[in-house]
Amino acid sequence: MTVLRILPLTLVACVLYAQTAPAPSRLEFEVASIKPSPAITDNAHIGMRVDGAQVNCTAWSLKDYIRIAYRVKDYQVEGPDWIASTRYNISAKLPAGATREQVNDMLQNLLVDRFGLKFHRVKKEFPVYALEQAKSGSKLKESNLDGLKASDLAKPSTSVTATGSAQGVFVSLDGGASFSFADGKLKAQRLTTARMADVLARFLDRPVIDQTNLTGIYDIELSLSPEDYRGMLIRSAITAGVTLQPEVERMAMADVGESLASALLASGLRLEPRKSPLDVIVVDHAEKNPTEN
């Protein structure tokens, strides 16, 4: 498998967005099984699905589980290299009366109990991009919601599925929201601008903060030059913690590419470099081999 064929598979491992639900008293899964994930191959299916009382998470690294459980972004988790490369499947059952919104809190306790997770928090200043409206104002296309409420689509997703292959990456979220990175284009449907910022950050060299002050649900399609497309694909792998050969890493996006900037401007948006203090979880200890099921 060539480097450019395997890179889309690395992106599907970081597609769940930060959650904002408050944490109640200690919540636990009724039962939970943790197993090593098989090697990722073409047409891999990665993500979380909540089906009734059953929760299935496939091919995520410990770093992915930490950011999901503690409602942070990928760049807000630091620790040993292996937490981004060793992958696990988790199958768990919700206790009676539990809701999807409580899954994150149950994951927190599972990571502490089974991986022995210990960490501390620090605040660090990051170079970021601010996603803003251009001087011309937003030209984003409002999504067809098919009777859904915009407030429902603005909620964090509790079920995410992603497929990656040589043809690209395709991610499905709750409520028909989705995004894809394939055929030289980044396409998104039924996303808030906050989610758009999260998606863009996966392909750039720094976090993206939503400062558009837009509250709608939108569709967007960004056409990219072959150079920018390849560079963003490589950058997504680096963001996901994948170690690449130096000559490949040099092809990654070092800043906002011309075609990306032009495509955003056509939608009335722009990315402006800034600095911003952000909270970071620093992993002090975690067991590579979780305790037995």
Salt bridges, closest charged atoms under 4 A:
GLU28 OE2 - ARG26 NH1 2.10
GLU30 OE2 - LYS93 NZ 3.75
ASP42 OD2 - ARG5 NH2 2.38
ASP64 OD1 - ARG67 NE 3.23
ASP64 OD2 - ARG87 NH1 3.56
ASP74 OD2 - LYS63 NZ 3.64
GLU78 OE1 - LYS124 NZ 2.82
ASP105 OD1 - ARG71 NH2 2.81
ASP113 OD1 - ARG26 NH2 2.95
GLU132 OE1 - ARG270 NE 3.18
GLU132 OE2 - ARG274 NH2 2.67
ASP146 OD2 - ARG190 NH2 2.72
ASP152 OD1 - LYS155 NZ 3.63
ASP198 OD1 - LYS73 NZ 2.82
ASP205 OD1 - ARG206 NE 3.80
GLU221 OE2 - LYS185 NZ 3.15
GLU272 OE2 - ARG270 NE 3.83
ASP279 OD1 - LYS123 NZ 2.82
ASP284 OD1 - HIS120 ND1 2.87
GLU287 OE2 - HIS285 NE2 2.98
